[in-house]
Amino acid sequence: MDVKNSVSAQITSQNADDQTPQNSPIPTNAEEFQKYIEVEVLKIIKELAEKGQTSKERIQEIARLTLTLIHPGMSLQELYQNAVKLDDQHSELCPVVFRIMKEYEEKYSQKAIAGVSNLIKAGKYTEANDLVKKILQFKFVN
C-alpha cells in the first residue's frame, strides 16, 4: 500500500470516530486532545501525499515527529508543550500549531489573567505572583 492510500485509510478510520470538526473548540481532555492533534496532522499528511509534491521520506519524518512528540499518557500541559514544537522542523504543520496556540490563548491565558487580577483585588499578592511565574514559565518553555 502506498503512502497516499495508507494515510487515507488512517484518516477514514480516525474520522469515523471523530466528533471534532476542524473549527470546533479543541478538546480539554488529554486523550481527546491527543487524538485531535493526530487527526489534524493526518489531514495535512494526506493533503501532502495527494499533491505529490512532498517526498515519501518527508511525509514519514512528519509522522515520526508527531508520534515522538504526541503519545498516549501525556498530560494536557505536556500535549500543549509538545504540540507547539510540531512546526519547528516541519513548516507544513503550522496550521495545526496555529490553531492550538490560538485556542490556548483564548482558553487559558485569558483565564490566567483574570485569575491574577482577582487574586490581586483580593490582596493575595503571593498567590498572584506564583500564578504569574507559572504562566511565564510555560510561555518561556514554549
N, C-alpha and C positions, 0 to 999 in steps of 0.2 A: 504494500500500500504506500503510495507516495505521500509526501508531507501535506499537500493540499487536502487529500481525502482523509488522512488521519486527523488533521486539525478539524475538518468539517464534522467528522464523526464525534469528536470530543465535544465540540460546541453544541451539536444537536443533542447529545446526551445531557450536557450541562443545562441547556435551555429547557429541556423537558421538565426539570425540577425548579428552574429559576423563576422566582416570582418578583425579581427586582428589575424593573425596566431601567434603561440607561439613564433617564433623567430623574429617577426617583431618589429619595434620600439614601445615603449609604447606611447599611445596617449598623446597629450599635452592639450587636452580639458578635464576639470574636470569631466564632465558627462561620457565621453568615458573612461577615466581613471578609474573611479569608476566601470564601467561595466567590464573593463578589469580585475581588481583585483577580482571581484566577480566570473567571469568565470574561472579564473585561480585557485581560491580556490575551486570552484565546481569540477573542474577536479581532484584535489587532493582528495577531499572528495569521489568522485566516485571511484577512484582507491582504496582508503582505504576500502570502502564498498565492492567492488568486491573481494578484497583479503580476506575479512572476518576475519582479524586478529586484527581489531580495534573495540572496543565496540561501540554500538549504542550511549551510553552516551558521549563517547569521540568525536564521529563524531558530535553530537549535540552541544557539547561545542565549537568545532571549528567553526561551523556555527553561533552560538550565538555571539562568539567573533568577527567574521568577520562582522556581522550585527551591532554590537555595535561600532566597530571602523570605519567602512566604510559605509557611508549612504548618501543619496541624499542631495544636497545643500551644500556640503563641497567644499571649495576652493581646487585648485590643491595642494597648500602648505599643507593644513590640511590633504589631502589624502596621500601625501608622508609621513608626520609625523606619521600618524596612521598606514600606511601600513607597515612601518618598525618595528612596535610593534607586528605584527601578530605572529611572531615566538617566542615571549618572553615566552609564556606558551605552545606553540604547535610547537615543532620542525618539525613536518610534513610539516609546511608551509615555511620552509627555502628556498626551490627552488623559490617560488614566491617572497619572500623578497629579495633574492639574485639578481634576475633579475631586480627588481625595483631599488635596490641600485646601481647596475652596470650601469643601464641606466641613473639614476640620476647623477652619477659621470661623465659619458660621456657627457651628455647634459648640465648640469647646472654648475657643479664645474669647468669644463674646460672653459666655457664661463665666469664665475665669475673671474677666474684667469686672463684671457685675459682682462677683463674689468678693473680689478685693475691695471694691467700692463699699459694699455692705459691711465688710469687716472694719474698714476704716471709720465708717459712720458709727459703728458700734463701739469704737475705741479699742478694738482688738488689733493693735498695731503689729505685735509679734506674729500673730497668725496671718495677717495680711502680708507681712514681709516674707514669711515662709512660703505662702502661696505664689507670690511674685517670683521667688527663687525657683520654685518648681516649674513655673511657666517658662522662665528664661532658660533653665537647664534643658527643657525639652526642645525649645526653639534652637538653642546652640548645638545640640546633638544632631539636629536635622539641618 
